């Protein structure tokens, strides 16, 4: 992971997370960047190995976003971790982890603003049916509108509730509440028929996590 990539990630992270968040960026084996905050500091150093049981480790193993409290047995202090894998061409390359002293305020996961041809609209997350990567933009389909968000899927995934949204493909995140039917499919593993009629594949990479999350 080069310096340019790290700087681009930090520009996004700093815009959304409060100052009390420490930020860790890793490859699949070790941390490559760490920015501590005044409120919480896990004393991570670039080159440190990723410890089992951390939010970063779980995101890398599951290939999915992890939002949860981590007990103090690992770093000597409890923290709330928000970690998401960095996926390129279908392969996990690393993870970005926000480390907070407590769970962030709900407003961070309530709204997103999408752009249509001329205007911007704040949309409640609960109204989003699915998100799709389209030509380096994120297409957002809601019950009432559709438009584009400036962040990519991996960046947006940090702020979407893992209880409501699930990554099913490198190009798709879906709102579980809008899944009408799950069908077997020979070209992927499953095919999701959404309530608006859209059919979305569940790729092999995400199939196990998808089944585990939905309990089948």
C-alpha positions, 0 to 999 in steps of 0.5 A: 500500500503506497503513500498516495493510497494512504493519504487518499484514505485519510482524507476521507476518514478525517472528514467523517470521524470525530477527533477522538478517533484513532485511525489504523491502516493495515495490509493483510499482515501488519499495520502500515499507518497509525494516527493516535488521538488524544482520547484513545491510543492503542500504541500501535506502531507501523510494522506491528503484526495484526493481533487476533481478536482485534477489529482489524483482524476480524474485518480481514478474516470475514472480508466484511465491515466490523463494528463492535466493542473489543475488550481490553485483553488485547491492547490493555484498553477497551475500544469501539472498532469500526473496521472495513477491508480494502478490496481490490479486484476481488482480493482483500489488500488490507483494512482501515480501522477507526478506533473510538472510546465509545460508539459514535453518535447515531447521526453518522449512520442515519443519512447520506446525500445523493446527487441527481442531474441538478440537485442534492437530496439527503436520504435516510439510510432506511430508504436505500434499497441497494448501492452499486458501483458504476464507473467509479461512482456509487449509484444509490437506489431508494424507494423514491429517488435514485442518484449518485454518491461521491464516496465509493462502496468501501468508504460508504460501508463504514457508515452503514449499519451492519444490522441492515446492510450487507455486502454481497458482491464487490459491486453491491451492498443491499438493504436486507429489508428490501430482499424479496427472494433469494434464489440459487444461481449457477453463475454466482452462488445466489441471486437476490430479487429486490422489492423494486424488481432489481436482480443482484448477484451474491458472489462466491467471495461473499456467499459464506458471510451472506449465509451466516448473516442471514442464518441459512 
